[in-house]
Amino acid sequence: MATGVGITDQLSAVKGVSLGTTCAGIKVENRRDLVIFELAQGTSVGAVFTKNAFCAAPVTLCKTHLAQTNNIRYLVVNTGNANAGTGKQGMQDALQTCEQIADLAGVEAHQVLPFSTGVIGEYLPMDTILKALPNALSDTAEDHWLEAAEGILTTDTRAKAASQVIEFNGETITVTGIAKGSGMIRPNMATMLAFVATDAAVPAQLLQQMTREATDQSFNRITVDSDTSTNDACVLVATGQAQAAAISSDQDERYAALLKAVKQVMLSLAQQIIRDGEGANKFIEVAVEGALNTEEALKVAYSVADSPLFKTAMSASDANWGRILMAVGKSGVEALDVDKIDVYLGDAQIVAQGERAAQYTEEQGAAAVAGEDIRVRICLNRGEVSDTVWTSDLSYEYVRINAEYRS
């Protein structure tokens, strides 16, 4: 199951981006599993990718193509097969997909970026994919964001999408994005798969800066199971099709406004991923305050958010706060003075200066973890830096989904 209500935004079309989908039958019949983005001439592209050393062939090829040109015209995404751990054949298959789109659309192969998601270690069913590409291309339209969001899913139970429309000095700029991800979630400089577009005009180098900054504050603050995918990628495109002058530097006041909108879209997508974590019954916020620096705050937050013992307790709505202390203590923060630490579950203080708070009752703890949304606040009281990570619980359903993933 999933928590929350799913997509809440009215999805807005982005001028210069058309999306097409088709049911290729890569793994499951009669469901969308192949998606194409057509980008207007002159579109800038920013992208970040997984740091997993076993990165998939499409990740490697995307990096190669982006090094050759920033005049990217098409993105292609297949589900059902990750094309990871597939060696030279995997690279050839990813390239052949790009070449086929290039032939059909009249562009160069290096102007196409490929993305895959699904089972690791299996070769792409190339006959199936190549046969389906014309159908996806013929389906492209500016208002197909929801269909594309559905077409990139794997074990997700629902689509993930978000939009922001901003007005600035009489100019209207749109930001819309989709993402997929449910398990194998602990992004490292990227996310599972996320595609965000704006019709603002932003040069490539500046857009890359924006991509990294927005990703770091959204997708790099979530975890379902501490595992970084082989296929993670986050792409931000700027088509320049809005009736607005180009944003030429990060000192332009419009840069901050656009960055804020991009962050809002990416954070919404990231949190939708957590709410749809495999088998998720709980949406958990772990906030760390009073750290010396961001690295320290995240060490503590992720130590708690990734702890199987903490996550299983939350799944059972058990306010077993000893597991929080355990996770804080093993985080690796140097010279951590546990006698200064305060911990809260919701509004209830459960730990004061390293021990059970005098006023705390089990009834308070039970109330704090009874609902779908849980907030843990850890005050280290040793500095001025705060940061937050979002995670899900670890349920019986998570084990079932991953035990049966290939069956």
C-alpha positions, 0 to 999 in steps of 0.5 A: 500500500501507499500513504497519503493521497498521491498526486495533488497538483494540476499538471501543466504542460511545458512548452517545448516538451511532448511526451509519448507512451506505448505498451511494448510488452517488455515485461507485462502485457497491456501496460505502458512501459515505453516513454519518449520525450521530444524536446524543442530545438535549443533545449538545455539539459542538466543531469545527475546520475548514480554513483553506483560503480555497477551503473547501467549501460544507459547511464554510461551512454547518457554521460557519453552523449551529454559530453558530445552535445547539449543539443539533446532532442529526445529522451527514451525510457523503458521499464521492466528491464534495467539493462545493468550488468549486461556488459558490451551487449547492454551498451550496444542495445542502448545505442541501438535504441538511440539510433532507431529513434534518431532514424525515425525522428531525423536527428543524430544518435548522440542527441538521444538519451536512453534510460532503463529501469527494472530487473538487473542482469537481463538483456533488453528484448530489443525486437520488442522495443524497436518494434514499439518505438514508432508507436511511442513517437506517434503518440507525443503530445504536450499534455501527456505528462500523466500517461508518461508518469504511469509509463515509467513505473515498476513496483510503484503502486501509483504515478508521481508528478508535480507542477509549479507555475510562477509569475515574475515581472509579468512573465509566466514560467512553468515547471512540471516533473515526473518520477518513479521509484519505490524500492532500491531507494537511497539516491547518491547524487541522483534519484531513481528516475526523475524528469523535470522540465521548465519552459524558462531559458537557462544556459546548460552550465547554469542549468547543471548547477541548478540541477545539482542544487535542487537534487541535493535538497530533495532526492538526496534526502530520501531513503527507503532501504539504503540501497543505491540503484544502478540506474538512478538519473535525474534530468532537468530540461529548460526549453526556452519556449516561455516568453521570457528573457534568458536567465544568464547567471545565478545573480539574476533574481529570476534564478532564485525564483526558478530554483525555488520552483524546481526544488518544490517540484523535486521535493514533492516528487521525492516525498511521493516516492517515499509515500509509495515505498514498497510496502509502505504504511508510514511516511517518516520525517527524521529531523536533526537539529544542533549539528556542527555541519550538514555532513554530521546532521545527515549521518545521524538522520540516515543512521536512524532512517536506514535502521531496520530495527527502527523502521520495523518498530514504526511499521508496528506503530511501536514507539520503541525509542531505544532503537532511535538512541541506538541508531544515533549512537552508531552514526559515527559522529565524532566526540558525540556527547550523548548526555546533551541529546534530546529526542522527540516523537511528534510533540512528545519529548521522549529523551532529555539529555540522553535519558528518558524524559521524566514527563514521557509516557508510553501513551504519548509515544503510542499516539505519536506513531499511530498515524501514517505520518511520523516525525522524529526530531533529534537535537544534538545540541552541539552546533547550529546546523539542521537537516531532514531526511524522509523515509518509510517503514519496513513492513512484511509487504516490503519483504514479500514484494522483493522476495517475489520481484522476479517471479 
